Each structure stands twice: as C-alpha cells, then as structure tokens.
Amino acid sequence: MGNCVGGFGERIRKRGRRIIPWKRQKSIVICFIGLEGVGKTTIIKAFQGEDISTVHSTIGFSRAEFEVNGYKLIAYDLGGNERIRDIWSNYYSEVWAFNFILN
C-alpha cells in the first residue's frame, strides 16, 4: 500500500472531535477487517504515527492502541488471508465498530 495514506493519521487526529461523537468511555475497540493486502495494518500504523514503509501482512490477529483527542482506541487488526477469515467472528462481541477496508 506504500505511501498512499501519508498524513492520514494526523488528519484523523486533528478532526477527531467530529469523527468520534460518542460519550467518553475508558476505551473504544475498533475492528479492521478486509481482504489480504488492502492496507488494514498500514492504516493502523498511520494512526499510531509509525513508519508505514516497513508494514508486513498480519498473520492472524494484531492489537494496537492509540489515542485521539483523549479517547483511547484499541484497534483489532484481523488478517485477511482466506484461511484466517473464519476467526473474524471470534472478535465481533468485543468491538464497538468495524472498518471493512477495500483497495
């Protein structure tokens, strides 16, 4: 996916108040799902302000935390490989929102 999300995380942080209108909670769990190689991990790394040039495919499950305007967000990055998609349903009950990423 490379550099096509350059600055994306920073723009989200600046607009966080309009994007996250819910009441303050201790933490919000968001799930990123989509087919393999569409940029789920890249988007999460951009939110964290990390280098996105060395992103590798997620095998199984990865968890990341970051803060946007005082909100603690927990991102579940679920691998998109066909063999792994069966585990997606294991996480549905824990999340507040889903992001289905397309390329």
N, C-alpha and C positions, 0 to 999 in steps of 0.2 A: 504494500500500500504506500510505502515510502513517505514522501513529504506532503501529500495532498491534504493533511489535516494540520499543517503548520499553523500555530497560533490558535487552534480550535479550543484547546483547554483554557487558554487565557480569556478568550471571548466569552466562554461559558461562565467563567468565574466573575467577570465584570457584569454579566446580565443575570446573575444567579437569583436575584430577588424576583424578577419577573418569571423565571423558569420554574422556581421552586416556591409555589404559593402556599403550601400546606403549613400547618402549625408546627412549631418547633418540637422536634422529637429527639430523643437521645441519639438515635441513628436511623438511617433510611437504607434499606437494602434494595439495590437495583440489579437486575439480571441482564446481561448482554448475551444474546443468542443470535445465531445465524450460521450460514454455511461456512465451510472451511475457507480461510484466506480472504475474508471480506473486510477485515480491519477492526474486529472487536477489541483485540488486545492493543492495537495502535491507538484507538480512541481512548481507552482507559489510561494508557501511558501518557497521552497528551493531557488528560485531566490532572494527572499527578505531576505534570511539569517535567517528566522524564524524557530522556533521549529516545526518539522513536525510530532511529536509523538501525537499531540492532534487535528489533522485535522478531520473535520466533513464534511459530504456531503453538497454540496451547494444546497440550495433551491432557484431556480430562477436564480438570477444574482448576481455576486460579482465583484467588481472592485478593482484592486491593482495597485500600482505604484512602480517602482524601477528603478535604474539607472545602465547601463552597459557601461563603458568606455565613460562617458559623454553624453550618449543617455538616454533620459527619455522615458521609456517604460511603457505603460498603458496596463495592461492585463485584458481582459474581461473573467471572469470565468463563463461559462454558464452551469447550472446544466444539468445533463444527464438523469434525470428521463423522462420516456416516455411522461408524461403529460406536461412537460416543453419544450420539443423539438420544439414545434410549435412556441415558441418565438425567437428561434435562428435567424430566418430571419429578425427580427427587428433590429439586430445589424450589418448585412452584409455591409451596406453602410458606416459604421463608421470605419471599420478596414482596416489595411494595409496588414495583413497576418493572416492566420488561422493555428492553430495547431490542428489536429484531433488526439486525444490521444487514443491509443489502449492498452489493457492489455493482 
